[in-house]
């Protein structure tokens, strides 16, 4: 069987079997995988910081629309992934109307 990267997502086994990720819900795991898949698009968008690190720059509302989750679920999922040390979020000043920077860590 030929697996097309545009058709399938990569699921690191560690998310299912490592003790440090046991508390993650299936939604959090799926959200992490979806964020991880957006890193390639982020490079195309120019979302690379001065240190060469790739980040995502989506608002809660954009993420909710993209993935079909409510904004409150997005907030909760981001929090859970930060606790699991799978993402780092740098908040921007909301008065500037800029999205947070989300750095997605690879396993």
Buried (B, 14 or more C-beta within 10 A) or exposed (E): EEEEEEEEEEEBEEBEEEEEBEEBEEBBBBBBBBBBEBBEEBEEEEBEEEEEEBBBBBBBEBBBEEBEBEBEBBBBBBEBBEEBEBBBBEEEEEEEEEBBBBBBEEE
